[in-house]
Amino acid sequence: MNALDPSTPSARVEGEPSNLHDLLDGLPFIDTTEVVISENGRLNLGELRARADALAATLREAGVAPGHPVGNLVAPGPSSIVVMFAVWAAGAVYVPINRRYTSGEITSLLAETPVALIVGAPTDLDAHSIPIGIVEHDYPRSRSAVRALANPATPHYEPDVAFVLRTSGTTGRPKAVLLRHSGTLDALDASLAKLRPSRRPRAADARRTRMSLIPLSLALWAGIFNVLFTFRAGSGIVLLDPFTPAGFAHAVREHEMTSTVLPPAMITTITDADDVDDLTPLRFVRAITAPLSPDVARRFHERFGVFVLNCYGQTELGGEVVGWTSQDVRDFGLDKLGAAGRAYEQVDLRIRDEHGSDASVGELGEIYVRSPFRMRGYALSSGDLDGGGEDRFVDGYLRTGDIGRVDEDGFLWVLGRVSDMINRGGLKIYPDDVEEALRRHPSVRDAGVAGVPDRRLGEVPHAWVVTTGDLDPDELRTWCRQHLAPYKVPTGFTRVDRLPRSDVGKLLRRDLAAGFRATNS
């Protein structure tokens, strides 16, 4: 069997965690060490373990069996970390659900990927009428209770399945992805080895831990992955939800953080914030969830002296598969700023042209990735627990749907989505190129570009810009002509107060194009 074949879980070293719940046993702290800090409460290690075990007992009382999918209406603060580990303690599969969804959205989601039971805060459960098993989790009072028993007929997943997660849905309807305990642990270790080649510390008597900041909702895979990564690295967690630039700067100072993760949209917000002047002692930021504009990274570095490291991954790949090392920073510095980094060990990258042939070094094409951390498959409402999704794979490589290139030093540069490419009368335009040129204009804070219909050429690029004040479209057109090939210059410009983005900060170009069509139909 090929070592990269995801159908066979990798063997875990004796003494290492065999599933994600075991991460709590690997934390190098005593029970009174605080490991989760947020505005909604704090938890030490002993409390986290005790609360998770107590909630797991309630889930079993409600009829949850090993392999059952269990939904969680994700609340801010430590609550959802407790629920996640409780679900795994019960041998079940964790399914995060955004608590801000309407009852109709939740019902639709559960019709596609059924769960045996939903866990939620009393107020969140009261806001929805969902006729399935329910466990009330009152985190502030440290109590849980069964409201309705689990559905015993709910299909069970195989023992190694840890999550049912929704993709970001940037270019279409989100899909439900099955991720495994073994694959996720391998992905965590690969990420850790990339950033920290030496073994993580195991000071068993540590009373205080280094803290890592998680500025994302735990309803998102990026937020969950970084919680698990932090625990695997032997650190505690500071949750910052909701995010504000001033709150971020305060957390950096209070917890003496030298590194953290941020989505590009948050990096932009901090760079433009009037109430943040200093981020000492921060030295590195890892940009996550969406492609990073080199110009945004450069502006952030120039203002705060903090180096921004990009990375690359997808939910289907089980997490990050491309990133930077500290040695890369020393060797290449600002020369590669904006690159996603280089492939992790055991990860193979290919760039393929439109004919399916391997592209040359530096040539653009679709990114294909072969990873041992990849998804088990897609979860289907039909009960097909093998998941499906094999049509996304070619010779074991995932067709990512992203356009990029690999340079002579092995660095991956991501230019955008295949579906976002604009075909202007046979000439291909990648919106990221145009957006990057627009962001370099001193009066442009952000920019989005999408293809809009054109009777003669089929489609042409149109730009939406966030500016510091009024801006003459002719000035922007002249600017673009100075920095872009003529066919890439947008045919029109629309000034907006903000751009539509997903929960993880990805630009929703389809919304821009749909708005244009609705206005000009």
C-alpha positions in Angstrom: 0.0 0.0 0.0 1.3 3.5 -0.9 2.3 5.5 2.1 0.2 8.4 0.7 -2.9 6.3 0.4 -5.4 7.9 2.7 -7.6 4.9 3.0 -5.2 3.3 5.5 -4.7 5.3 8.8 -1.0 5.9 9.6 0.4 4.0 12.5 0.9 6.2 15.6 4.1 5.9 17.6 3.6 4.3 21.1 3.0 7.1 23.6 1.7 9.5 21.0 -2.0 10.4 20.7 -4.1 7.8 18.7 -7.1 10.2 18.4 -7.7 13.9 18.8 -9.2 13.6 22.3 -5.8 12.3 23.4 -4.3 15.8 22.8 -5.5 16.8 26.2 -3.4 14.0 27.8 -0.4 15.3 25.9 -0.5 18.8 27.3 2.7 19.4 29.4 0.9 21.2 32.3 -0.6 20.5 35.7 -4.3 20.6 36.1 -4.4 24.2 37.5 -2.6 25.6 34.4 -4.9 27.9 32.4 -5.1 26.6 28.9 -8.1 28.5 27.4 -8.6 32.3 27.9 -11.4 34.4 26.4 -13.9 37.2 27.3 -16.4 34.4 27.9 -14.4 32.6 30.5 -11.2 30.8 31.4 -10.4 27.1 31.8 -7.5 25.3 33.4 -6.5 21.9 32.1 -8.3 20.0 34.9 -11.6 22.0 34.3 -11.4 21.3 30.6 -11.0 17.6 31.1 -13.7 17.4 33.8 -16.2 19.4 31.8 -15.6 17.4 28.6 -16.0 14.1 30.5 -19.2 15.3 32.2 -20.8 16.4 28.9 -19.7 13.1 27.3 -21.6 11.2 29.9 -24.7 13.3 29.1 -24.3 12.5 25.4 -24.2 8.8 26.2 -27.3 9.2 28.4 -29.0 10.8 25.4 -28.3 7.8 23.3 -25.2 8.9 21.4 -23.3 5.8 20.3 -19.7 5.6 18.9 -19.6 6.8 15.3 -22.8 8.9 15.6 -22.4 12.4 14.1 -23.2 15.1 16.8 -23.9 18.7 15.8 -22.8 21.7 17.9 -24.3 25.2 17.7 -20.9 26.8 18.1 -21.0 29.5 20.8 -18.2 32.0 21.4 -15.6 31.3 24.1 -14.4 28.0 25.6 -17.8 26.3 25.4 -17.2 24.8 22.0 -13.8 23.4 22.9 -15.5 21.5 25.7 -18.2 20.2 23.3 -15.7 19.1 20.7 -13.6 17.1 23.2 -16.7 15.7 24.8 -18.0 14.4 21.4 -14.7 12.6 20.9 -14.7 11.3 24.5 -18.1 9.7 23.6 -16.5 8.1 20.5 -18.7 10.3 18.3 -18.1 12.5 15.2 -18.0 16.3 15.7 -20.1 18.5 13.4 -19.7 22.3 14.0 -22.7 24.4 13.0 -22.8 28.2 12.9 -25.1 29.4 15.6 -26.0 32.4 13.5 -27.7 30.2 10.9 -31.5 30.5 10.6 -33.7 27.6 11.5 -34.3 27.1 7.8 -30.5 27.0 7.1 -29.9 24.5 9.9 -32.8 22.3 8.7 -31.4 22.3 5.2 -27.9 21.5 6.4 -29.1 18.6 8.5 -31.1 17.2 5.6 -27.9 17.0 3.6 -25.8 15.6 6.5 -28.0 14.2 9.3 -26.8 14.2 12.9 -28.0 12.0 15.8 -28.2 15.0 18.2 -27.5 18.7 18.5 -25.7 20.3 21.4 -26.2 24.0 22.2 -26.6 26.8 24.7 -30.1 27.1 26.1 -30.7 30.4 24.4 -29.5 29.2 21.0 -31.6 26.0 21.3 -34.7 28.1 22.2 -34.2 30.2 19.1 -34.7 27.1 16.8 -37.3 24.4 16.5 -35.4 21.3 15.4 -37.2 18.0 15.8 -34.1 15.8 16.6 -32.1 14.8 19.7 -31.0 17.7 21.8 -28.6 18.2 24.7 -28.5 21.5 26.4 -25.0 22.7 27.4 -25.1 25.6 29.9 -21.5 26.5 29.9 -21.6 29.3 32.5 -23.3 27.1 35.0 -21.2 24.0 34.1 -24.2 21.8 33.6 -25.8 19.8 30.8 -29.2 18.1 30.4 -31.0 15.9 27.8 -33.9 17.7 26.1 -34.6 15.0 23.5 -33.0 11.6 22.9 -30.7 10.9 20.0 -32.0 9.2 16.9 -30.6 5.7 17.1 -31.2 5.1 13.4 -28.7 7.8 12.4 -26.0 6.2 10.2 -22.7 5.6 12.0 -19.3 6.7 10.7 -16.3 4.5 10.8 -14.1 4.8 14.0 -11.4 7.0 12.5 -13.7 9.7 11.3 -13.4 12.8 13.6 -15.3 15.6 11.8 -18.0 16.4 9.3 -16.9 19.9 8.2 -18.4 22.3 5.6 -16.1 23.8 2.9 -16.0 27.5 2.6 -18.3 27.6 -0.4 -16.3 30.4 -2.0 -17.2 29.4 -5.5 -20.4 27.3 -5.0 -22.5 25.4 -2.5 -20.5 24.2 0.5 -19.7 20.5 0.7 -19.6 18.3 3.8 -16.1 16.8 4.2 -15.1 13.8 6.3 -11.8 14.2 8.1 -10.0 11.5 10.1 -8.4 11.5 13.6 -5.2 9.9 12.1 -5.0 12.2 9.1 -5.6 15.3 11.2 -2.9 14.3 13.7 -0.5 13.7 10.9 -1.4 17.1 9.5 -0.8 18.8 12.8 2.6 17.1 13.2 3.6 18.0 9.7 2.7 21.7 10.3 4.6 21.6 13.6 7.7 20.0 12.0 7.6 22.7 9.3 7.6 25.5 11.8 9.5 23.9 14.7 12.0 21.1 13.6 12.9 20.3 17.2 10.5 18.3 19.5 8.0 20.3 21.4 8.7 20.8 25.1 7.2 18.4 27.7 7.7 20.2 31.0 5.4 18.1 33.2 5.4 20.6 36.1 4.7 23.7 34.0 2.4 26.0 35.8 2.2 28.6 33.1 2.2 28.2 29.4 2.9 30.2 26.3 -0.4 31.3 24.8 -1.4 31.3 21.1 -4.1 33.6 19.7 -7.0 32.2 17.8 -8.9 35.2 16.2 -11.4 33.0 14.3 -14.8 31.5 15.0 -14.6 27.9 16.1 -17.4 27.2 13.6 -14.7 27.3 10.9 -12.1 24.7 10.1 -9.3 27.3 10.2 -10.3 28.1 13.8 -10.6 24.4 14.9 -7.3 23.4 13.2 -5.4 26.2 14.9 -6.9 25.2 18.3 -5.7 21.6 17.8 -2.3 22.8 16.4 -1.8 24.9 19.5 -2.6 22.0 21.9 -0.3 19.7 19.9 2.5 22.3 20.1 2.0 22.3 23.9 0.6 25.8 24.2 -2.5 27.4 25.6 -5.2 29.3 23.7 -6.5 32.9 23.7 -9.8 33.1 21.8 -10.5 36.5 20.2 -14.0 36.3 18.9 -15.2 38.9 18.0 -12.1 40.4 16.5 -11.1 44.1 16.8 -7.7 45.6 16.0 -7.3 47.1 19.4 -8.3 43.9 21.1 -5.7 42.0 19.0 -3.0 44.5 20.0 -3.9 44.2 23.6 -3.8 40.4 23.6 -0.4 40.5 21.9 1.0 42.7 24.6 -0.7 41.0 27.6 0.4 37.5 26.6 3.8 38.5 25.1 3.1 36.8 21.8 5.8 36.6 19.3 3.8 34.8 16.6 0.2 34.3 15.7 -2.2 33.5 12.8 -4.4 36.0 11.0 -6.6 35.9 7.9 -5.6 38.5 5.2 -8.8 40.6 5.8 -7.7 41.0 9.5 -4.2 41.9 8.4 -5.6 44.6 6.2 -7.9 45.9 9.0 -5.0 46.1 11.5 -2.8 47.9 9.0 -5.5 50.5 8.4 -6.5 50.9 12.0 -6.0 54.3 13.6 -5.9 53.0 17.1 -3.0 50.5 16.7 0.5 51.9 16.6 2.6 49.1 17.9 2.5 45.3 18.0 5.5 44.6 20.1 6.7 41.8 20.8 5.0 40.2 17.7 7.6 39.1 15.1 5.7 36.7 12.8 2.2 36.4 11.5 1.0 33.3 9.6 -1.6 34.3 7.0 -4.4 31.7 6.8 -7.7 30.9 5.2 -7.2 32.9 1.9 -4.5 34.0 -0.6 -2.4 36.8 0.8 -1.7 39.9 -1.3 2.0 40.6 -1.3 1.2 44.3 -1.1 -0.9 43.8 2.0 1.9 41.8 3.6 4.5 44.5 2.6 2.4 47.3 4.1 1.9 45.4 7.3 5.6 44.7 7.6 6.5 48.3 6.9 4.2 49.6 9.5 4.8 47.2 12.4 8.1 45.4 11.5 6.3 42.1 11.6 7.0 39.5 8.9 4.0 37.8 7.3 4.3 34.2 6.3 1.8 32.8 3.9 0.6 29.1 3.7 -1.8 27.0 1.6 -4.3 24.3 2.3 -8.0 23.3 1.8 -10.5 21.5 4.0 -10.4 18.6 1.6 -6.6 18.3 2.2 -7.1 18.1 5.9 -5.3 21.4 6.7 -2.2 23.2 5.6 0.1 21.4 3.1 2.4 24.3 2.1 4.1 26.8 4.3 7.3 28.5 5.4 10.0 27.6 7.8 12.2 29.9 9.9 15.1 28.9 7.6 13.1 30.0 4.6 12.7 33.4 6.2 16.4 33.7 6.8 17.3 32.5 3.3 14.7 34.4 1.2 13.3 37.2 3.5 11.2 39.7 1.6 12.2 38.3 -1.8 9.4 35.7 -1.6 6.9 37.8 0.3 3.4 36.7 -0.8 4.4 33.1 -1.8 2.5 30.4 0.0 5.8 28.6 0.9 7.1 25.2 0.0 5.3 21.8 0.3 5.4 19.9 3.6 7.3 16.6 3.8 5.1 13.8 2.3 3.1 16.3 0.2 3.5 16.4 -3.5 2.6 19.4 -5.7 2.0 19.4 -9.4 1.0 22.3 -11.7 -0.9 21.1 -14.7 -1.8 23.1 -17.8 -5.2 23.2 -19.5 -4.3 20.0 -21.4 -3.5 18.1 -18.2 0.3 18.1 -18.8 2.8 19.0 -16.1 3.7 22.7 -16.4 7.3 24.0 -16.6 8.9 25.8 -13.7 7.3 29.2 -13.3 4.4 28.3 -15.7 0.8 28.9 -14.6 -1.7 26.1 -14.3 -4.1 24.3 -11.9 -2.6 23.2 -8.6 -2.8 19.5 -7.9 -1.9 18.2 -4.4 -1.2 14.6 -3.1 -1.4 14.6 0.7 -1.6 11.9 3.3 -3.9 14.1 5.4 -6.6 14.3 2.8 -10.3 13.9 3.5 -12.0 10.5 3.9 -14.6 11.7 1.3 -17.7 13.8 1.2 -20.6 13.1 3.6 -23.8 12.3 1.6 -27.4 12.4 2.9 -28.0 9.0 1.2 -26.1 7.3 3.9 -23.1 6.5 1.7 -20.5 6.7 4.4 -17.7 6.1 2.0 -18.4 9.8 1.2 -17.7 10.1 -2.5 -15.6 12.9 -3.9 -13.2 10.5 -5.8 -13.9 12.5 -9.0 -11.8 15.3 -7.4 -8.7 13.1 -7.5 -6.5 12.2 -10.5 -3.8 9.6 -9.8 -4.1 10.4 -6.1 -3.8 14.1 -6.6 -6.6 16.5 -5.5 -7.7 19.0 -8.2 -7.8 22.0 -6.0 -9.4 24.4 -8.5 -6.7 27.0 -7.7 -4.4 28.5 -10.2 -0.7 28.9 -9.3 2.9 28.4 -10.2 6.0 26.9 -8.6 9.2 28.8 -8.9 12.8 27.6 -9.3 13.2 27.5 -5.5 10.1 25.3 -5.0 7.9 28.2 -3.6 4.2 28.0 -4.5 2.5 31.2 -5.7 -1.3 31.1 -5.7 -3.0 33.4 -8.2 -6.7 32.6 -7.6 -9.5 30.1 -8.6 -9.9 28.5 -12.0 -13.5 29.5 -11.8 -12.6 33.2 -11.3 -10.5 33.4 -14.4 -11.8 35.9 -16.9 -11.8 35.0 -20.6 -11.7 38.3 -22.5 -12.1 37.3 -26.1 -9.7 34.4 -25.7 -7.2 36.3 -23.5 -7.0 34.9 -19.9 -7.1 37.3 -17.0 -6.5 36.3 -13.4 -8.3 38.8 -11.1 -5.6 38.6 -8.4 -3.1 40.2 -10.8 -5.4 43.2 -11.4 -6.4 43.5 -7.7 -2.7 43.6 -6.8 -2.0 46.4 -9.2 -5.0 48.4 -7.9 -4.0 47.9 -4.2 -0.6 49.6 -5.0 -2.5 52.8 -5.8 -1.9 55.1 -2.7 -5.7 55.8 -2.4 -6.9 52.2 -2.7 -7.4 50.3 0.5 -8.9 47.2 -1.1 -10.0 46.0 -4.5 -12.0 43.2 -6.1 -12.2 42.2 -9.8 -14.6 39.9 -11.5 -15.7 39.1 -15.0 -18.9 40.7 -16.3 -20.8 40.0 -19.6 -19.7 41.7 -22.8 -21.6 41.3 -26.1 -18.5 41.4 -28.2 -15.8 39.7 -26.1 -17.9 37.4 -23.9 -16.7 38.9 -20.6 -14.5 41.7 -19.5 -12.9 42.6 -16.1 -14.8 45.1 -13.8 -13.2 46.5 -10.6 -14.8 47.3 -7.3 -12.6 49.5 -5.1 -12.5 50.6 -1.5 -10.8 54.0 -1.4 -9.7 56.6 1.2 -11.9 59.2 -0.6 -13.4 60.1 -3.9 -11.4 58.7 -6.8 -11.7 59.5 -10.5 -12.2 56.2 -12.5 -10.0 57.8 -15.3 -7.2 58.1 -12.7 -7.5 54.4 -11.9 -7.7 53.4 -15.5 -4.5 55.4 -16.2 -2.8 53.7 -13.2 -3.8 50.2 -14.4 -2.4 51.0 -17.9 0.9 51.8 -16.4 1.1 48.5 -14.4 -0.9 46.0 -16.5 -1.1 44.6 -20.1 -3.9 46.5 -21.9 -6.3 43.6 -22.0 -6.1 43.3 -18.2 -7.3 46.9 -17.6 -10.8 46.9 -16.1 -13.5 48.4 -18.4 -15.3 49.9 -15.4 -14.8 50.9 -11.8 -17.3 50.9 -9.0 -16.5 52.5 -5.6 -17.8 50.6 -2.6 -17.5 50.9 1.2 -16.5 47.3 1.6 -16.2 44.1 -0.4 -18.2 40.9 0.2 -16.2 38.3 2.0 -16.9 34.9 3.5 -16.6 34.1 7.2 -12.9 33.3 6.7 -12.2 36.5 4.7 -12.3 35.1 1.2 -13.4 37.6 -1.5 -16.8 36.5 -3.0 -16.3 37.5 -6.6 -19.5 35.7 -7.6 -21.4 38.2 -5.4 -19.7 41.1 -7.2 -20.6 39.7 -10.6 -24.2 38.8 -9.6 -24.7 42.4 -8.3 -23.4 43.8 -11.5 -25.7 41.6 -13.6 -28.7 42.5 -11.4 -28.0 46.3 -11.7 -27.3 46.2 -15.5 -29.9 43.7 -16.7 
